[in-house]
Amino acid sequence: MRFATWNVNSLKARLPRVEEFLGYADVDVLCLQETKLADKSWPALTFAELGYESVHHGQGQWNGVAILSRVGIDDATFGCGDGFVDPYEGDARIVGATCGGVKFVSMYVPNGREVATEFYDRKLAWFAMVRDWLVKCQSPSDPLVLLGDFNVAPEDRDVWDAKAFVGATHVTVPEREAVAELERWGLEDVFRRLYPDDDKLYTYWDYRKGDFHMHRGMRIDLVLATAVIAERATWAVVDRNARKGTLPSDHAPLIVDVRD
């Protein structure tokens, strides 16, 4: 199975790029974030013509998450479900579905904006909600993949210059600890498993100041999987070509192959 995650930063603006990606990347499952669409505007027929079933969770102007699959979509879920208080309720940040026997959860983690603000605190509360959902509703022995824009760089080597981010979100100890808590539950960073010693492997580059061309990026798009999936991972790549050309997203797709 080949799957990918991609923050498209507005599907309305990026639909031709996504269609192009599906044409050459040969992915079985594609998880999208920041579609910025309402459900009624989701182009399901467009993706169906390309051979993909899809499920979308969106509220319109902001956020929005989706899963496209050519290996089936079953048991779609939106958010963490009943019993979990979402500090960003209504923001459409989580959608899940079983595709080809694997539970995929496409996630768009809140940005946090600035440290020591209510937005930062709610980001940490959102991570805590996801961990509680894992503990109460999932099992580390299940084939499960959480993937998407986590808005956290797990280590200093996941940003182009740690000194440039001092005092900023995405790199603070509490944010990194929140991701580590998910890993301690039973998830593994699949990309880092395949590239344990490599630095300067990024998935996001700010539009401003020529950051992409200067390779001033961050690795904030993650694939966290349970052992039954992570141990079968054979290859991964950040598709930098999708960050080039006309009207690119500020994120690049992250693609992963796993053995059946």
JOLIN-V539847 format. One record per residue. N is the residue number from 1. RES is the residue in one small letter. PSI is psi in degrees with one decimal (NA if undefined). OMEGA is omega in whole degrees, 0 to 359 (999 if undefined). Layout:
<<N;RES;PSI;OMEGA> <N;RES;PSI;OMEGA>>
//
This chain:
<<1;m;138.8;174> <2;r;129.2;178> <3;f;164.8;184> <4;a;158.0;173> <5;t;144.6;184> <6;w;120.6;168> <7;n;110.5;187> <8;v;-10.0;177> <9;n;56.7;177> <10;s;102.8;178> <11;l;-31.6;178> <12;k;-41.1;179> <13;a;-25.1;190> <14;r;6.0;183> <15;l;-45.4;178> <16;p;-33.4;179> <17;r;-37.0;178> <18;v;-41.8;176> <19;e;-41.5;177> <20;e;-44.0;180> <21;f;-45.7;179> <22;l;-28.6;180> <23;g;-31.4;183> <24;y;-21.6;188> <25;a;-20.7;176> <26;d;43.4;180> <27;v;145.1;175> <28;d;-34.1;181> <29;v;133.2;176> <30;l;122.2;176> <31;c;129.7;183> <32;l;151.0;174> <33;q;159.2;179> <34;e;50.1;177> <35;t;-28.8;180> <36;k;39.2;179> <37;l;150.4;166> <38;a;157.1;181> <39;d;-36.5;182> <40;k;-17.7;180> <41;s;0.6;182> <42;w;127.3;184> <43;p;62.5;184> <44;a;-39.4;182> <45;l;-36.4;178> <46;t;-46.0;181> <47;f;-33.0;178> <48;a;-37.3;178> <49;e;-23.4;178> <50;l;0.9;176> <51;g;15.8;184> <52;y;125.3;163> <53;e;159.6;182> <54;s;155.8;173> <55;v;138.3;186> <56;h;144.3;175> <57;h;105.5;184> <58;g;159.6;180> <59;q;3.9;174> <60;g;-104.0;193> <61;q;-31.8;187> <62;w;164.3;171> <63;n;-140.0;181> <64;g;130.2;181> <65;v;155.3;184> <66;a;160.8;173> <67;i;129.0;174> <68;l;137.6;183> <69;s;138.6;172> <70;r;11.9;177> <71;v;24.8;177> <72;g;153.1;175> <73;i;120.2;179> <74;d;154.7;171> <75;d;50.0;179> <76;a;139.8;178> <77;t;150.8;183> <78;f;119.3;188> <79;g;-166.7;180> <80;c;-5.3;175> <81;g;-176.2;183> <82;d;145.0;177> <83;g;-2.6;181> <84;f;120.0;182> <85;v;110.2;182> <86;d;116.1;180> <87;p;-11.4;175> <88;y;41.6;184> <89;e;133.8;179> <90;g;-3.6;184> <91;d;-9.9;178> <92;a;67.0;184> <93;r;-6.0;182> <94;i;131.0;169> <95;v;139.9;181> <96;g;156.2;176> <97;a;153.7;175> <98;t;123.6;183> <99;c;117.5;180> <100;g;31.9;178> <101;g;3.0;180> <102;v;133.5;176> <103;k;115.6;177> <104;f;137.0;177> <105;v;109.5;179> <106;s;123.1;189> <107;m;136.9;171> <108;y;96.8;185> <109;v;139.1;177> <110;p;145.7;183> <111;n;-41.2;183> <112;g;-21.5;176> <113;r;-79.7;181> <114;e;146.5;178> <115;v;146.8;177> <116;a;35.3;172> <117;t;169.6;178> <118;e;-29.1;180> <119;f;-38.3;177> <120;y;-44.5;180> <121;d;-39.2;180> <122;r;-31.7;175> <123;k;-45.9;179> <124;l;-38.3;177> <125;a;-34.8;179> <126;w;-44.0;176> <127;f;-41.4;179> <128;a;-37.8;177> <129;m;-44.0;180> <130;v;-40.7;179> <131;r;-41.7;178> <132;d;-38.9;178> <133;w;-41.9;177> <134;l;-46.9;183> <135;v;-41.6;188> <136;k;-25.6;190> <137;c;-10.8;184> <138;q;171.5;178> <139;s;138.1;177> <140;p;-14.4;178> <141;s;-8.3;180> <142;d;152.0;172> <143;p;98.5;188> <144;l;136.6;178> <145;v;120.7;169> <146;l;123.5;184> <147;l;152.3;180> <148;g;-160.7;179> <149;d;103.8;182> <150;f;-11.4;182> <151;n;33.7;174> <152;v;131.3;171> <153;a;111.4;190> <154;p;-29.4;182> <155;e;165.5;178> <156;d;-33.5;181> <157;r;-6.8;178> <158;d;8.2;172> <159;v;155.0;187> <160;w;-29.0;178> <161;d;107.9;183> <162;a;-33.1;181> <163;k;-27.8;181> <164;a;-12.0;185> <165;f;9.6;180> <166;v;127.1;179> <167;g;0.4;182> <168;a;164.8;174> <169;t;175.3;178> <170;h;-17.9;185> <171;v;4.1;184> <172;t;158.4;180> <173;v;-47.2;180> <174;p;-37.8;179> <175;e;-45.8;179> <176;r;-35.2;178> <177;e;-33.3;178> <178;a;-40.6;176> <179;v;-40.9;179> <180;a;-32.9;177> <181;e;-38.5;177> <182;l;-37.9;179> <183;e;-38.9;178> <184;r;-28.7;176> <185;w;-32.8;180> <186;g;18.0;178> <187;l;153.4;179> <188;e;142.4;175> <189;d;101.0;189> <190;v;-41.1;180> <191;f;-42.5;179> <192;r;-29.6;175> <193;r;-39.6;182> <194;l;-22.0;180> <195;y;66.0;188> <196;p;-23.0;187> <197;d;4.0;187> <198;d;139.2;177> <199;d;174.2;175> <200;k;38.4;175> <201;l;101.8;189> <202;y;161.1;177> <203;t;-9.6;184> <204;y;136.6;175> <205;w;126.1;179> <206;d;144.8;178> <207;y;-25.9;189> <208;r;154.5;169> <209;k;23.4;178> <210;g;32.3;186> <211;d;-36.7;181> <212;f;-45.7;182> <213;h;-26.0;176> <214;m;-1.3;182> <215;h;42.2;174> <216;r;85.8;188> <217;g;-173.1;179> <218;m;147.4;172> <219;r;94.2;182> <220;i;-5.1;175> <221;d;118.2;191> <222;l;155.7;170> <223;v;109.4;178> <224;l;124.4;186> <225;a;152.8;173> <226;t;165.7;188> <227;a;-39.2;183> <228;v;-24.9;175> <229;i;-49.4;184> <230;a;-39.9;182> <231;e;-15.4;178> <232;r;-2.0;181> <233;a;131.0;183> <234;t;-20.1;187> <235;w;147.7;175> <236;a;154.6;179> <237;v;146.6;168> <238;v;120.8;183> <239;d;83.4;182> <240;r;-26.4;180> <241;n;-28.9;179> <242;a;-12.7;178> <243;r;-4.2;182> <244;k;178.4;172> <245;g;-155.8;187> <246;t;129.4;175> <247;l;57.2;177> <248;p;157.1;166> <249;s;164.4;174> <250;d;-2.5;174> <251;h;155.5;173> <252;a;150.6;177> <253;p;144.4;172> <254;l;121.0;185> <255;i;139.3;181> <256;v;136.8;171> <257;d;137.6;173> <258;v;146.7;175> <259;r;148.9;175> <260;d;NA;999>>
//
